[in-house]
């Protein structure tokens, strides 16, 4: 169905508009159109922040989900500007950026230890998605992970990164209700929980059988 590829885009110029912890590249380009013609010259900026991994940690024996609560500047700016009275402290899944030389699985295990103090017993790939393709190249690879939830909780995160993360252990049924109520309002958590809802019995049977 999709008829166009990268070769149907002509990059006329690429320049770095900003370079800090993240980078913004500015592109001058043209691309083919569905009517067979070429676009006029377009200017697009792309936020380059690397690629991420997200992990929905689930305990099939106690039917519990691990969620994280932490402050997010993007949520603060949005809530403050629009006065929606929602909190900029979001309920999220375990997540982190892939560092040079790391595999996605290695990131999943590292972030689980740093952010939630838990060990992942098994990883089930959910899939990857483009976070916001209109303005960034970032992708997020999602996993569902099997954990033993005994002793999980408390405050975690790396002090040198300014992290202050509260770990919640929540009944699966309550997490589903939170999703329906809109309390889970970030893409990684919403996608991962919906995946677990679709695969709930199969993943429970698989992991409980393997123990």
N, C-alpha and C positions, 0 to 999 in steps of 0.2 A: 504494500500500500504506500509506504513512504518512498517517494521518488528521488529525493535530494540527499546528497552526502556532503562531507566537508569540502570535497573538490568543487562544489557548486558555490562556494564562498570565496571571494577575492579580497584578501587583506591588502589594502593600499598602504597602511601605516600602522605601526604598533609602538606605543610609547608608555613609559611608566609615569603615571600621574601622581602616585603617592607610594612611598616605601617606608614602612615602619615595621611593627610586629606583624602586620598584614600588608598586602600590596594591592594597589589598584592600577590596572592596565587600561589604557585608552586605545580603542581600535577605530580606525577609519576603514570602512569596508563597503562592498557591494555584494549582493547575492541574487541568485535566480529567483524568479517569481512564478507563481502557479500559472500565469497566463503566457509563460514562455519568454517574457522580457526580463530585463535586468533592473534592479532597484536603482534609485538615485544614490549618491554617496551618503552613507549613514555613519553616525558617530555613536559608539557604544562603549560604556565603561564596564569593566568586569572586576569584581572583588575577589581576590585570590587569597584564600585562607587555608588551603590544603584540603585534606579529606578526613572524614570522621568515622568513628565506629560507635554504635549504640548497642547496649545489651539490656534486654529485659530479663532480669534474674527471677526465676520461678522455682518454688519448692513444691514438687508434686505430692509429697507425702503429707505435708501440712496444708497444702492448697493456699500458699502464701506468695505474694509478689513483693519484691524489693523496689521501693521508690525512693528517690532522693529529693530533698527540698533545698533550694539555694537561690540566692539573689541573681537576677539577670538584668543587665543594663538595658537591653533592647526592650524587655517587658516594662521596665520602669519608664522609659521615654514614652512608650506607647500609652501606658496607663495614665501617666501624668498629663500628656497632651490631650487625651480624649476624655479624661475624668470618668473612667468606667467603674471606678471603685473596686477594681480587681487588684490582687497583690502582685508585686513584681518578684515575689518569692514563688518560684514555679515548682510543681511536682513533675519530676523527670525520671528517665531511666539512666542507668550508668552510661557514660559516654566520654569520648576523648578524641584528640587529634592524632592521626598517624604520623609518627616521627620518621625521619629518614632512616632506612634500613630495617624498619619494623614491619612485620606482617599484621594483617588485620586481626588475626587470632591472638597475637601477642599483645596488641593494644587492648583487646577485650579483657584478657587476664590481668594486665597491669592496672587498668582503670578500675576493675572490680576490687582489687586489693586497696588501691589508693582512696577511692571514693566511698566504698561501702565496707571495707574490711572483710570481704568474703572471698571464698575460693570457688571457682567455676568447675563443676564436675563434668559437664558436657556442653557442647555448643551446637545449636541447630541454626543454620543460616535462614534468615527471613528474606533477604534481598537487599538491594541498594537502590537509593533514589537520589535525584538531584534536589538539593535543598531549596534553591530558589533560582532556577535557570535563567530568569530574566536579568539577573544581576551578579550571579556568582557561579564559579565553576565547581564549587564544593559538592561532593557526594557524601552520603552517609550509608555505610554498610551496617545493617541491623542483624542482630542475633537474638535468639531466645536461649537462655542458659539455665541449666539445671544446677540448683544449689541446695545445700542443707542449711535451713534458715535458723537453726539453733544458735543463739548468741549474737545474731546479727542485729545491729541497731546502733544508736549513739551518734556522736559527732565525728566526722572524718574530713579528709581533704588535706592538701599540701599547704603548709603555712607560707612557704616561699612563693606560692602562686596565688596567695590571697584567698584560698578556698575555705569556705565555712559551710559544710554540708551536713544536714541532718538526714539520717537514714530511717525510713519508715518501713515496717513490715506489715503489710495490709492483706486482709482476706481477698482472695480472687474475686468473689462476688461483689465486694465493696469497690474494688478497682473498676469493675465493669460498670457499676452504678455511677462512679465518679466520671467515667468516660461519657456516659449518657447525659450527665448533668453539665458537662463542659468544664469540669475542674481540671481535666487533663487537656491543656490547650496548646501543646507544642507537638510538632509533626512526628518526631521520633517516638514519643510515648503513645500518641494516638495510633500510629501505624502498627507498632509492636503489640499493643494490647488487642487491637482488632485481629491481628494475626493469631494471637493466642486464643481468642474467642473462636476463630474458625477451626483451629487445630487442637482445641482443648483436650478432648478425650484421647486422641491419637498420641499426643506428646506425653500425657500422663501415663498411658499404657506402656509406651516405649521406655520411659525413664524408670518407672517403678519396676518394670521387668528386668532392667539392666542392673539394678542395685544388688 
